Amino acid sequence: MHKVAKMHNNVPLIEKYRDFLPRAEGSPIVTLGEGFTPLVRAKNLPQMLGCPALKLYFKLEGLNPTGSFKDRGMTMAISKAVEEGSRAVICASTGNTSASAAAFAAKAKLKCHVLLPAGKVAMGKLAQAILYGANVIQLDGNFDQALDLVKELAENYPLTVVNSINPYRLEGQKTGAFEIIEALGDGPDYLCIPVGNAGNISAYWRGFRLWHNDSLAKTAPRMCGFQAAGAAPMVLGEAVEKPETIATAIRIGNPASWREASNAIRDSEGFIDSVTDEQILEAYKMVAASEGIFCEPASAASIAGLIKSLKLGKIDEESRVVCILTGNGLKDPDCALKNSEVNLTPLPPTLAAMKEAMRL
């Protein structure tokens, strides 16, 4: 097993894991303090699921600077763009990539263009991209069409693509696997993760393989990827022309990292499955109410997938499982409010009204 010194204050993610990343000595690092997110043990949810022996952990990637796991890869992508003399970056996004790209580009003083599917991006993410100063372009189309345009534009103009097709993005994202191993002392039995463009599941598998020098018999988890039922091309075995799901971050019909993700699932003896919007919302509410963790809907796909897999016997009830929660719930507050049954009707400021509302 590789040995890495413990993190010191203000050490960038790239610097801590420099021996595992494609970076030249002395090259620039654009950082916002990304990475080093907590791995939190679930205490109540296993009991609620009727699996008290389940050792369940959540990797809280929503505590990255822009609120999602994208920052791990973006520090690498933007740092390399600066190193290579780029003046402008571009991405297609369902929201989180645009927020991350815009923030890191602002830090690096680069121009940032983001192409978003109109009406399909959560307001929190759109607000981030705008406030970070990106040139936000909304398209009357979906993410896959936006990414096709990004590729074409980058072929003809001096623009650096910072989507996960950028090779440095997945290199940065694989550091999440390192942190899990450091926290647990080894890999979990299963890693449950949402799948949209399929880059993150690919990156985690890279990380587990690299850390253990491909000696995986006892240490690497089974990679369990979960897509939304309305946007499940890898489950269906074919691209989805018009993907639809409440989980906007994974509303992607033709994943850019499909092949690598498929290899990761196969090589780890894992599986890919889909969960409905109803299952996602149930898990979304359950983890908030039982564990005090507010994640965005796409993140809850990993929990919904775990619950489904436990019921089907695809995941052992006594195993050690890590669910990657990819984004912060504040990214999409509208979803929480629209799906809440709480009565927010204003009451008169009287003791009687309070006693009635509190059932005292």
Secondary structure, DSSP 8 states (H G I E B T S, - for coil): --------TT--HHHHTGGGS---TT-----SS-----EEE-SSHHHHTT-TT-EEEEEEGGGSTTSBTHHHHHHHHHHHHHHTT--EEEEE-SSHHHHHHHHHHHHHT-EEEEEEETT-S-HHHHHHHHHTT-EEEEESS-HHHHHHHHHHHHHHSS-EE-STTSHHHHHHHTHHHHHHHHHHSS--SEEEEE-SSSHHHHHHHHHHHHHTTT--TTT--EEEEEEEGGG-HHHHTS--SS---S-GGG--SS-TTHHHHHHHHHHTT-EEEEE-HHHHHHHHHHHHHHH---B-HHHHHHHHHHHHHHHHTSS-TTSEEEEEE-BBGGG-HHHHHHT---------S-HHHHHHHTT-
